[in-house]
Amino acid sequence: MVLLAPGMLFAQEQPQQQAVSDSLLQEATLEKIVQYALDHQPMVKQAQADQEIVEATIDGKLADWFPQINFVYNYQHNVDLPVSVIDGRAIQLGVDNTSSLQFTATQTLFNRDVLLASRTANKVRIQAEQQLGATKIDVVVNVSKAFYDVLATTQQIKIGQEDIIRLERSLKDAQAQYSAGVVDKTDYKRAQIQLTNGKATLKANQEALKYKLDYLRAMMGYPPNGTLNIQYDTLAMEGEIAMDTVQALSYSQHIDYKLLFTQRELQKANLKYAWWAFLPTLNAFGAYIANYQNNEFNELYAQRFPNSYFGATLTLPIFQGGKRNARIREQRWTLKKLDWNMVNLENNLTTEYSRALASYKSSLSTYLALKENVVLAEEVYSVIQLQYRSGIRPYLDVTIAETDLRSVRINYFNALYQVLAAKIDVQRALGQINY
């Protein structure tokens, strides 16, 4: 198990370390980082909020199936009573004060809007859940790749630090042989140049690591200034690179296909909704009204005059200028468009899987070749270094061997993390990353 020292993560340490918050990770392994991202990433939180909004919207739509009951209170004082002329005489009608208590209720018996809501509620819920799952998958993929990118840069820093130690030792050897008159100053100058370049590369990688850690924090939803002690096991990662490369691609397992399929099912419901425009709307209603009338306000509620009724309303649309037929055609063509979208998606998923699998196989082949080259490069460097100290080899050979060793080691670790990142792409293309 390798641990990134805090000094590698931050250029400057705070003079006083504060207690670690519960929201920070004590050990930032890949599994814990991914889980942290799923719990804290703003995009995941937004998708969860969207899911709750969808659920509330569904509840609001389905509520129209229940009776809608209302209460209305009314009071009216007549300053001038209305007058009617009866048999040539002007007669005032009514009383000075009137009041009413009204209880009304309506019940939807058939309405295409609430029927659509009830028929599609489960599919809309599934769509919201799938959208949340798609967001989580993207977060997991992005966080994992950012994690491997941090590890690659970390290894470059580690290799650079080890190279500087070797280069400083080579510089001392070259300087000693130059002082002894064994070689000219060319070897000494070359060693100095290599050491300077090595330090510059190390500094560049250390600065790059700061950015990549900030990017990883952003992908996780981690506090910007929170300590992130990355932990990883190279041997364990090497054991995870293998995967079955002859798996058959199943479109129905991919989250993008699931989302489009659900959208198509909802579009079928929209087409039915357009057909339902020819059907009538039926509502039942009823009311109870308690009326109060009296010229004296104090006696207004002394006697009640009730009134009640119930009934039904049937609305049948007869002619709308061809609007309903146009709407049906619109929804039918939208459904056909989604059918072609599914065909296009299947082609794209096939291409995505082929590309991801090719990248994985290529990275795996490179990784296996470089793994053997690391051992060979270390042996070559050790032999040439000894031969140089013995005066058998020129320093140019040491420089070449050192450059080869550094390049092979850096490429080896880059290849390891590239294989793991490519494996994630293959798993996503196969629909094997699900949340």
N, C-alpha and C positions, 0 to 999 in steps of 0.2 A: 504494500500500500504506500503510495507516494502522497505527500502533503505539500501543498504550496505554502511557503512561508509567508506570513503577513507582509513582510518587506517587499515581496515580489508583487503584491497586489496594489500597494499604495506607495507613492513617492515619499510621503511624509506621514508619520504616525502622530496621532494626537498625544499630547503630553500626559493626559490622564484618560485611561480607558474607562468607559462607562459600562455599566452592567448590560449584558446582552439582552435585547428585548425578546419577548416570546415570539415575535414575528420574524426573527432572524434564524437562519440555519446554523446549528453548531457544526455539523458535518455536511458539506455540500457535495454529496455523491450525485450521480446522474439521476438515480431513482428519486431521491429527495428533492432535487431541483425540479424535475418534471412535475412531481406532486405539488410542490409549492406553486409552480406556475398555474396548475389547474385550479388551485384554491385562491390565487391572488391576482392573476393576470386580468387587467381591465377589459380586454376583449371577451374573455370568458364571462366576466361579471355582466357585461353588456348583453351577451347572448342569453344569460340566465334571466336578466331583466326583461328581455324580449319575450322569453318563454312565459314569464308571469303576466306580461301584458296580453299575450295571446289568450291565456287562460281566463283572464278577467274579461276580455272581449267576448269570448265564447259564452261565459256565464251571463253577460249582459244580453247577448242575442237570444239565448235559450229562455231567459226570463220572460220574453214576450209570449211564451206558451201559457204562462200562469195568469190567473185573473188579475186585471188591473183595477184596483179599488181606490176611489178618491172620496174625499170629504170636502165640502164647500160650505162655509158659513157666510150668510149675507144679512145685512141690516140696511134698511132704507127709511129715511124720514121724508115724507112728502110735504113740501112747503105749500104748494098749490095742488089741490087734488084735480085729477082730470075730470072734464065735464062732457057729458053726452046729452044730446037733445032727444027726448022721447015724448012723442005726442005734443010737440011744440013746447015742451017744458025742459029747461036746462037743469039737469040733475048731476050732482057731483057723485062720482063713483070712487070707492076705496076708502081707506082710513089713513090717518096721519102717519102711523108707524107700521112697517111690515118687516118681517124677518123670516129666514128659512135656514133649515139644516138639511143639506143634501148629501146622500150617500149614493154614489154611482159605481157601477161595476161593468166591465167589458171582458169578454172571453173570446180569444181567437179560436175559431173552429178550423178554418183553413186559410192559410196565407203563405204564398210561395217564399217570402223572405224568411219566415221562421222555419218553414219546412227545409229550406236550403241549409240554415244554421244547424238544425238537428241532424241532417244527413251528413254534413261535412265536419262536424265537431271533432270526431276522432281523428280524421285525416289531418285536420289543421293542427291538432295536438302533436301528431306524429311528425308533421313538417317542422314544427318549432323544436321538437326534441332532436330531429336530425340536423337542424341548423346549429343547435348547440353542440352536437357531436362533431360536426364539421369544423367548428371553431376550435374545439379542444384538440382535434387531430392536427390542425395547422399549428397550434401552439406547441404541441408535443414535438412535431417535426422541427420547427424553427428553434426551439429551446435545445433540442438534442444536437442539432448542427452547430449552434452557437457554442455549446459546451465542448464539442470536439474541436472547434476552431480555437478555443481558449487553450485546450490541451496541446494542440499542435504548436502554438506560439510558446507555451510553457516549455515544451521539449526543446524548442530552438534556443530559448534562453539558457536552459540547463546545458545543452551541448556547447553553446557559446562560452559559458563560464568555464567548462572543462577545457575547451580549446585555448582559452586565454592562459590557463595554467600551463598547458603544453607549450604554447608559443613563448611564454616568458622563460620557460626552461630552455627552449631552443635558442632564444636570444642570448641567454647566458652562455650556452655552449658555443655559439658562433662568436660571441665576444671573447671568450676565453681562447678559442683557437686562433682568432685574429691577433690577440695580444701575444700569443706564443709564436706568431709568424707562420703558422701552418697554412692558413688560408688568407686571401686578401679581404678587404673590407666589403666586398660585394655580398658575401654571405650574411654579414652582420646587418647590412642595410636591408636585405631582403627580409630578414627576421623582424626587423623594426617595422617594415611596411606591413607585414602580415599581422603583427600584433596591433598596430594602429587600426587596420581594417577590421580586425576581430572585435576590438572594443567599440568601434562605430556601429557594427552590425548588432552587437549585444544591446547597445543603447537604443537603437531603432526598434528592436524586438520588445524591449521593456516598455517603451512608450506605446507600441502597438497593443501590448497586453492590457494596458489601462483602458484603452478604447474598447477592446473586445470584452473585457469584464463589464464595462458600463453597458454595452449592447446586450450582454447576457442578462444583466439585472433588468434592463428594460423589457426584454422578452419574458422574464419571469414575473414582472410586477413587483420586483424587489426594491426596497428603499435605496435610493441612489448612493447614499453614503454608508450603507450597511456592509459590514465585513462579510466577505464571501470566501470561506476557506475551502477551496476546491480539493476534493479527494478523489483519487482514481487508482485503479489497479490495472496496470498494463497487461499482466498475464491473464487476468480475467477477461479483459477486452479482447485479447487475441483469441480466447476460447469462444467468443461470441460472434466471430466474423463469418462462420460457416452458415450456409442456408441451402435449402433445396432449390435448385435452379431449373427444375423441370416441372414446377407447379403450373397447372392450367389456370388461365385468367378467367375469373367469373365476374361478369359485369355487375351482377346483382349484389355483390359484396362491397362494391365501391360506394363510398358515401355520396359522391356526386351523382351516381346513377340512382341511388335511393331517393335523393332529393328531387331529381327530375321525374322519376316515376310517380312520386307523391304529387308533384305539381300537375302531372298529366291526369291523375285521378281526380284532383280538384277541378281541373278543366272540364272533365266529363260531367261533373256536377253542375258546372256553370252552363254547359250545353242543355242539360235537363231543365235548369232554371229558366233558360230562354224559352223552352217549350211550354213551361208552366204558365207563361204569360197569357196563354189562351184560356186558362182555367179561372173560375170565379173566386172571389174572396168572400168568406163567410165569417161573420162575427155575431156573437150574442151580446145583449146588453140588458141592463136593468137598473132601476133607481128607486130610492125611497126618499121622499121629500116631506119634511115636517114644516108646515107654514104657520106663521104666527102673525095676527093682525089685531090692532087695537089703536084707538085714538089716544089713549093714555100710555105713556112709555112704561110707567110702573106696572101696568096690567098687561103689557105686551105678551108675556109668556104664560099668561094664566090659562089660555086655551089653545090647543093645538088642532090644526086642520091638515091631516096627513094626505099625501098623494104618492102613489107608487105605480110603477109600470115595468114591463119587461118586453123584450122582443128580439128580433134578429135582423141583420142587414146582409143582403146578398148583392155583391157588385160583380157584374159580368161585362168585361170589356168586349165591345162589338167591333169597332173599327178604329184603328189608330194610324191609318195612312201607310201601312206596310212596315211600321217600325218593328213589330215582333218578328216578321220574316227576315228583316235585315239583321236583327240581333242574333237570330239563329244562325244565319250564314256566317256572321262574324265569329261566333263561338266555335262553329264547326271548322272554319279555316284556322283558328287559333289552335285547336286540337291537332289538326294535321301538321301545323308548324312544329308543335311539340313532338310529334312522331318523328319528324325529320331531325329534330334536335337530338332525340335519343339515338338515332342512327349515327349522327355526327359525333356524339359523345362516345359511342362504342368504338368508333374509329380512333378518336383521340386517346381513349384509354388503352387501346391496343398499342398505339404509338408510344404512349407514356411508359407502359410496361416494358416494351422492347428497348426503349432508350435507357430506362433505369437498370434493366438487367444487363445490357451491354456495358454500362458504366460500372456496375458491380463486378462483372467478370474481368473487365480491364483493370480495375483497381486491385482486385484480388491477385491477378497475375503479377502486377507490378509489386505488390506487397511481398509475395512469396519470393520473387527474384531479389528484391532489396534485402530481405531478411538474410539470405545467404551471403550477399555482398558485404553486409556489415561485418560479419566474421572475417571474411577475406581481407577487407580493407584494414581492419585492426591488426591482423597478422602482418600485412605488408608494411604498415606504418612502423610497427615495432621492429621489424627486421632492418628496414632502411635507416631508422633512427640509430640503431646499434652500429650499423655499418658506417654511418656518417661520423659517429663519435670515434670510430676506429680509423677514420681517414680513408675508408674504401669508397665511399659514395660522396658525390658533391651535394651541397646544401639544396640545390635545385630539386634533386630527387626527394628530399625531405619535404620541401614546400609542396610538391605535387602530391605526395602521399598524404600530407596533412589536409590539403584541399579535398582530395578524394574521400578521405575518412569523414570529414565534416559534412560534405555533400550527401554521402551515402546514409549517414545517420539521420540527418534532417529529412531526407527523402523517405527513409524507412518509416519514421513516425508519421510524416504527412500521409503516406500511403495507408498506414494502419487506420488513421482517423477518416481518411477518404473512403476506405472500404466500409467502415461502420456507417458513415453518412449515406453511402450508396445503398447499403442494405435497408436503411430506413425508407429511402425512395422506392425500393422494390416492394417493401411491405405495404407502403401507402398505395402503390399502384394495384396491389393485390387485394386491397381492402382489409388488411390484417391489423391495422391500427384502428381500434374502435374504443369509443368512450361514451 
